Structures are given as structure tokens and as C-alpha cells.
């Protein structure tokens, strides 16, 4: 009798967990907002250097309620992954688009600027803290891989990328990861970094359907080969999470 009761209890518990998981999955967003879609397309085209397509994408992003400062932040953020030349050309294209819209009588919303950083903690420690928030993993133990081979780049990543850039509050972590994932997918050939950032994307609240939608947007904007390579990495990351 006791064994039967325990079996029933275990069955009930497993069934409840399954229903709870299904409910949580149903409550998760399955599509990117128009604003997030704008971030993906703008990032992908800027990384690729396709300024002709970038102009209408910037217009569409502004119409989708991206503020001027949010788009500027996207274009500044992506320099860490695509380089200053791509970032600056993106900013110059945005300036052109804004001038043209102003001539047509359109007043675009500037939006808040980044809040000043008031922390007195060393930048390296701040960067480690941000990275821990992004990955959910503690930044402890000895350096490994490229960080051990080149300690300088580990310092630059922690102090500049994760402190100076990721700490800024104009964009959320999810927005910054959408930007990063879009840039890395469009560039190609950086699969380990894309794999890491897809994992971070999940951790900061992006869902598999949203990331698949981002790759579909990249396919339309940039190309099928780049999107398919991204889908292969996403499949690996998704499988490792099950």
C-alpha cells in the first residue's frame, strides 16, 4: 500500500512539474518586438557594411519606436565585435537618415542618454561582475585558453567591453546580446564566440523562437549562408540545454 502511494505521489509530482514547465514555456515570448527586430536588422547590415540597405532599416527602426540614442548605442556597441570602421560608417549613415527625416518634417524621439557610472570599484572587478550576470557563472579560478595565453586581452575585455560598454543602461542586456549575436552571425567564422553569446542570450531572457526569428531576419537582410551557419550553432546550444 505504501509503495503504491509513493508511486502515485511521484507520478503526481512529475506530472505537476511537466505542466508547470509547459505553462512556463507558454508564458515565454515567442516573437521579437518590432523594436527588437529593428536592432537585429540594423546590427546585421552595419556589421556587413551594406549601407544601402542600412538606410531603410534605420528608418524602419525609428518607426518601430527605437529612439535615436538607442540606435546610436547599438552602433557604438557593435564596434567591439565588428570594429570602429563599421561602427562609424553606421553612425554616419544614421546622421544622414536623421537629416533626411528632419527635412521631411519628422521629429524623432531622442530618448534618455546613458547614466553616468558612479561606482568607485576598479573597472576589472566591475567587468567580472557584469560577465557573471550575463553568463550565470562565477569568474573564479585560474585563467584558461586565450585569457591565459594573452592576459592583456582578458583585461581589455573585462575593463572595456563588459565594464565600459555593457554597463551602460541605454540598452538592456537582452538588447545588447541581440546586437552581438546579429553581428557575429553576419560576420561568420566566429562560431565559438557566437555559441557563447547564444548561451548568454538564453540566460538574459531570450527564447529559442525569438533567436530563430532573429536568424530569419538575418537571412533576409544579409544572406542564407550566414543564417544557416547561425542555425547550426543555435541547434547545438539548444541541445546542450536539454
C-alpha angles and dihedrals in degrees: 000000000000092000090051091051092049090049090051091048093050091047091050091048093050091047091049091050091050092050090046092050091048091049091050090049091050090051093053117097114258100188136047117245117247087255092054091046088056090053091052096049095042091049094047095048093045091051090050092046094234097148094167091063092036093067096063089039090057090049090050091048092052090049089051090061099263106147122228091249092050091054091045089052091051090051093047093045094054094057087079088064106027101029137248096285094060092042094050093046088052091051091048090051090050090052090053092049092049092050091051092048091049090053088054090054096256116144110201122206111251096199127198121321122228114286116242116261107243100176116121092199114116112269093239091058091045090051091050090052092051091048090051089053091050097048102027087228127115116248095225137121130047121325115262138190117358091355090062093040093050112019089177093068090049088057092047091049095049097040101037111021100036099029107030097034112023091043092063112105104213090093129035122238088256091054091049092049091050087053093048095045091049092050095047093046092050093047095049127195094072099093098148091054092045090050091052094048094046087056090050089048090059091047094053093051108273115136132219093251090051092050091047088052090050090054090049089053090049090051090055094043102038113009149294096254093058093045094047091051088051091049091054091054092045090053090054093049092046092049092050090055095056 
